[in-house]
Amino acid sequence: MKTKAKSSRSKPDKLCKIHGRPIRPSYWRAGHRNTGCSECYRATSVPPPSKRLCEKHGEPILRARWWSGYRKTGCTECFKVPAPKNRLCVRHDLPILPSAWKNGRHSTGCSRCQNSRPGYAAAKARYNKRVRLKASRVPKKAVKKKH
C-alpha cells in the first residue's frame, strides 16, 4: 500500500493583512486574500469620512475599498481609471463606468450591466407591499378561558 507523500511546498499564509489573524476558509475559497478574518467583519459600520483618510492624499477612503481591506490608501486619487478601451466589461464589451472602476468592479459595471439589474424601486415596492399587508392583518388575541 502506497502512502501519499507530503508536498515540499508550504501552504500560503492565509492571514489577514490588517489584523494578522487567519482568514476564514469560506472567505478564502471565495477569493478573499487580504481580509476576511473574524475581526474584519466584527464591526458593522465604516468610520466616518474624517476618520478614514488616505495617508497619501488626505482624501476619505471609499467605502467599497474600506471593506476590501484598504485602510491606509484607497481614495479616488489612488485608483487611476484607464482609457475606455482598456476597461471593457466581460459580458458586454462596453467600457466600465469610471465610478464602478474606482469602486473595484473591474470585470462588470458597464451601463448595460447596471440597467439590466432588477431595480431598487421595484424591490422597495415589493417590500412596502409586504409591510402594508402584514400591518393590515389583525393579530388574533388570546382569549382567556373562564371556568
C-alpha positions, 0 to 999 in steps of 0.5 A: 500500500502506497502512502501519499507523500507530503508536498515540499511546498508550504501552504500560503499564509492565509492571514489577514493583512490588517489584523494578522489573524487567519482568514476564514476558509469560506472567505478564502475559497471565495477569493478573499486574500487580504481580509476576511478574518473574524475581526474584519467583519466584527464591526458593522459600520465604516468610520466616518469620512474624517476618520478614514483618510488616505495617508497619501492624499488626505482624501476619505477612503471609499467605502467599497475599498474600506471593506476590501481591506484598504485602510491606509490608501484607497481614495479616488486619487489612488485608483487611476481609471484607464482609457475606455478601451482598456476597461471593457466589461466581460459580458458586454464589451462596453467600457466600465463606468469610471465610478464602478472602476474606482469602486473595484468592479473591474470585470462588470459595471458597464451601463448595460450591466447596471440597467439590466439589474432588477431595480431598487424601486421595484424591490422597495415596492415589493417590500412596502407591499409586504409591510402594508399587508402584514400591518393590515392583518389583525393579530388574533388575541388570546382569549382567556378561558373562564371556568 
